[in-house]
Amino acid sequence: MSQLSMIIIAIIAILVIWIIALYNSLIKLNNRTKEGWSDIDVQLKRRHDLIPNLIASVKGYMKHEKTLLENVTKARSAAVSAQEQGNNPELSKAEGMLGGMLGKLQIAVEAYPDLKANTNVSTLMDELSDTENKIQSSRRFYNGMVRDFNTKIESFPNNMFAGIIGFKKYDFFEIEEPKQRETVAVNF
């Protein structure tokens, strides 16, 4: 075997090893990103399940807040529908709207001392607050994994092979409407 043949075989072997390592690292990042999305999905489902119980608990006290309760219910329905469809951009938008409505609901509950003192409502509000924190944590983890995965498949020379072997960018889970970033106004 000639020296040129050995060099060609060595180059091919290095290329094959590099492609295998790239593929395995992309699989690892892809699975961690899916895990991150699954964590978000679980927490969103938990939040969606808490909302009807909370609405039922506060409905009798908050007769003057009927529109707010209806808006929370509509926002929850839109979020559940988007979650079932698995549409990430639409889900981000719907969850942002739901989060805004829940913030307004929490502020409204503060205005009713009897309601604040109700242990059932208090427990549900605590669970909802805990769930909101878990959603934020899950979203940060997911977005970090999306960043790492997208960077890996967009970096040279990985970008030449990632598309060929079937890897595509993920979308971040983010607030799309600037209005949703604003602080909720408290009016007494």
Secondary structure, DSSP 8 states (H G I E B T S, - for coil): --HHHHHHHHHHHHHHHHHHHHHHHHHHHHHHHHHHHHHHHHHHHHHHHHHHHHHHHHTTT-GGGHHHHHHHHHHHHHHHHHHHHT-HHHHHHHHHHHHHHHHHHHHHHHT-HHHHH-HHHHHHHHHHHHHHHHHHHHHHHHHHHHHHHHHHHHSTTHHHHHTTTT-----------GGGGS------
